[in-house]
Amino acid sequence: MSAERVIATRHQLLETKKQLDVVLNIRHILEDRKDIYLDLVKKAIDEIQVARQKMYASLSGAYDRLALSAMTMGRERLDEILPQLKTLSSLKGYTRRVVGMEIYGVMLESVSIEKNFGFLETSTFLDEFLEKMQVALKDVIRVAEAETLLFKLVEDLQNTQRLINILDQVVIPRYQKIINSIDSRLEEDDREELIRLKIIEKRISNKNERRIP
């Protein structure tokens, strides 16, 4: 709808102003939604930092035990045993709703490392490595889950900001232009009508003067 094609009536002016009010309300809702997403993004970043620190600590502790295993058992013996390990895990998918948005995630319900060798063939450091690695695997999944949530939030935040930009740069200015155009044309019509009435009034006055003897 362009300003040139709009019929300049007071009714149309009121209707256009109502439509603009609706658009402004939508923008207000989008702005509130953006603020919510910004807050969630900040929290997600903090959550990722904590999860990563925990993951790094778990992996660091596991590899420290692995290094001690190599020192006590010998590198060759460790290389023979490690390929025999089997990781058994149970994953569960779930859906999480965040601000009306569904986010699919994966939860590591349980994880275990199956050992196909005898207790006397290894060292306690290797057992400790396996225990810590099980914890580390859960931490890795948790980091991946937190990063997936962050990516989804950022994507929706960008889409929300894009809608706000369209309203600010295209839709709202268009309505304002139409309203200003109708206002100007109505004011011009009012001026023309006032001039017309003054002319009529002057003619009537002149006729009355000529009738007076």
ABEGO torsion letter per residue (X at the ends): XBAAABBBBAAAAAAAAAAAAAAAAAAAAAAAAAAAAAAAAAAAAAAAAAAAAAAAAAAAAAAAAAAAAAAAAEAAAAAAAAAABBBBBBBBBBBBBBGGBBBBBBBBABBBBBBABBAAABBAAAAAAAAAAAAAAAAAAAAAAAAAAAAAAAAAAAAAAAAAAAAAAAAAAAAAAAAAAAAAAAAAAAAAAAAAAAAAAAAAAAAAAAABX
